[in-house]
Amino acid sequence: MLVPYDQPSPDRREFRMPTADTAPSWTDSLSALATGAAFLVAAAALVVAIYGIRLQRAALAAANKAVEEARRSAEASEESAQAAQRSALAAEQLTEIEAMRDMQPTIAWRLERLSKERVLLRNIGAETATGVSVAQVENFLIDPPHNATIVPQGSVKFGYVVGGLMCEPDALSVTCNELAGPVLVEVPHWP
């Protein structure tokens, strides 16, 4: 049953016909569309901003890492320069040591008493001595070396007879081809 518009309906619901003031218009649809589009653009801008912040954080971390690596590189470069200076100093010192070694003879002698009447001439240097001779001293020496070759730590034995003399020589004169002149070698006393 239809009830006229001016009268209330029997089930107490009221039905009213839409009027020009209450009917949706096409502008309301466009407005809803524009609002939705603005929301989507704002959401997209938020996503882009969040992504941009993440990229900035990654760039900041990369920049910090680059600064740290540059610092390490500078420290390594400084250490390398110091090592080069130490190496140059060591090379200079080695050159000085070699020069000093060249100035010093590499042949040295020592006499050792084997008995009261026997001695041993030992080459305690680092080089082989050639043309080794011990100068005769007033018939104290028996068969001293003459033009002998003695390797490093090598030796030659010969007789040393003092006899009944009260004074014996304190040193013997040893010559070799490698040294410029004779060397006096101390004779150890027999106990």
C-alpha positions in Angstrom: 0.0 0.0 0.0 1.1 3.3 -1.0 0.9 6.1 1.4 0.9 9.6 0.2 4.0 11.6 0.8 2.6 13.9 3.2 1.3 11.3 5.6 3.5 9.1 7.8 3.8 5.5 6.8 2.1 2.8 8.8 5.4 1.1 9.8 6.5 4.5 11.1 9.3 4.9 8.7 9.5 7.9 6.8 10.3 8.0 3.2 11.2 11.2 1.5 12.0 11.7 -2.1 15.3 13.2 -2.8 15.2 16.8 -3.7 17.7 19.0 -5.6 19.3 20.0 -2.3 20.0 16.5 -1.0 20.7 14.6 -4.3 24.3 13.8 -5.0 25.7 15.7 -8.0 28.5 15.0 -10.4 30.7 17.5 -8.6 30.5 15.4 -5.5 31.8 12.4 -7.4 34.7 14.5 -8.8 35.5 15.8 -5.4 35.6 12.2 -4.0 37.9 11.2 -6.9 40.1 14.2 -6.3 40.3 13.4 -2.6 41.2 9.8 -3.3 43.8 10.9 -5.8 45.3 13.3 -3.3 45.4 10.6 -0.7 47.3 8.3 -3.2 49.7 11.0 -4.1 50.3 11.8 -0.4 50.9 8.0 0.3 53.3 7.8 -2.6 55.1 10.9 -1.4 55.4 9.3 2.0 56.8 6.1 0.5 59.3 8.1 -1.6 60.3 10.2 1.5 60.9 7.0 3.6 62.9 5.5 0.7 64.9 8.8 0.4 65.7 8.7 4.2 66.9 5.1 3.9 69.1 6.1 0.9 70.5 9.1 2.9 71.3 6.8 5.8 73.1 4.4 3.4 75.0 7.4 1.9 75.9 8.6 5.3 77.2 5.2 6.3 79.2 5.0 3.1 80.7 8.4 3.7 81.6 7.5 7.3 83.2 4.3 5.9 85.1 6.3 3.3 86.4 8.7 6.0 87.5 5.8 8.2 89.3 4.2 5.2 91.0 7.5 4.4 92.2 7.8 8.0 93.5 4.2 7.9 95.2 4.9 4.6 96.8 8.0 6.0 98.1 6.1 9.1 99.4 3.3 6.8 101.1 5.9 4.6 102.7 7.5 7.7 103.9 4.1 9.0 105.3 3.3 5.5 107.2 6.5 5.5 108.6 5.8 9.0 109.6 2.3 7.8 111.3 3.8 4.8 113.2 6.2 7.1 114.2 3.3 9.4 115.3 1.2 6.4 117.4 4.1 5.0 119.0 4.6 8.4 119.7 0.8 8.7 121.3 0.8 5.2 123.4 3.8 6.1 124.5 2.1 9.3 125.3 -1.1 7.4 127.4 0.8 5.0 129.3 2.4 7.9 129.8 -1.0 9.5 131.1 -2.4 6.2 133.4 0.5 5.8 134.8 0.0 9.3 135.2 -3.7 8.7 137.2 -2.9 5.5 139.5 -0.7 7.6 140.1 -3.5 10.2 142.1 -6.6 9.3 140.1 -9.7 9.0 143.1 -11.8 10.0 144.1 -11.9 13.6 146.6 -14.1 15.5 146.8 -15.8 18.9 149.7 -17.9 20.3 148.7 -20.8 22.5 151.2 -22.7 24.7 150.9 -26.5 24.2 153.8 -27.2 26.6 156.9 -25.5 27.9 158.6 -26.0 24.6 155.7 -26.1 22.0 153.5 -23.3 20.8 150.6 -23.1 18.4 149.9 -20.1 16.1 146.2 -19.8 15.4 144.4 -17.6 12.8 141.4 -16.3 14.8 140.3 -14.1 11.9 137.7 -14.6 9.3 140.0 -14.8 6.2 142.6 -17.3 5.1 146.2 -16.0 5.6 148.9 -16.8 3.0 152.6 -16.4 3.2 152.6 -16.7 7.0 156.0 -16.4 8.6 157.2 -16.0 12.2 160.4 -14.1 12.6 163.2 -16.0 14.3 164.2 -14.6 17.7 167.8 -15.5 18.9 167.4 -19.2 18.4 164.3 -19.5 20.5 162.2 -21.0 17.8 162.5 -24.4 16.3 161.0 -24.9 12.8 158.8 -21.7 12.8 156.3 -21.4 9.9 157.7 -19.9 6.8 155.4 -19.0 3.8 152.6 -21.1 5.3 148.8 -20.9 4.5 146.5 -20.9 7.5 142.7 -21.0 7.1 140.4 -19.3 9.6 140.6 -21.1 13.0 143.4 -23.1 11.5 146.8 -23.3 13.2 150.5 -24.4 12.9 152.7 -25.8 15.7 156.4 -25.1 16.2 159.0 -25.4 18.9 159.7 -22.6 21.4 162.8 -23.3 23.5 163.8 -20.9 26.1 166.4 -23.2 27.7 168.2 -21.8 30.7 167.7 -18.1 29.7 166.1 -15.9 32.3 164.3 -13.7 29.9 162.1 -14.9 27.1 160.4 -12.8 24.4 157.0 -11.3 25.3 155.8 -11.4 21.7 156.7 -12.9 18.3 156.5 -11.0 15.0 154.1 -12.6 12.5 153.8 -11.5 8.8 151.4 -12.6 6.0 150.6 -11.4 2.5 147.2 -10.0 3.6 148.5 -7.6 6.2 150.6 -4.5 5.4 153.2 -5.1 8.0 154.3 -7.4 10.8 152.0 -8.0 13.8 153.3 -8.6 17.3 151.6 -11.6 18.9 151.9 -12.0 22.7 153.5 -15.2 24.0 151.5 -16.6 26.9 153.6 -17.7 29.9 153.9 -21.3 30.8 152.7 -21.8 34.4 
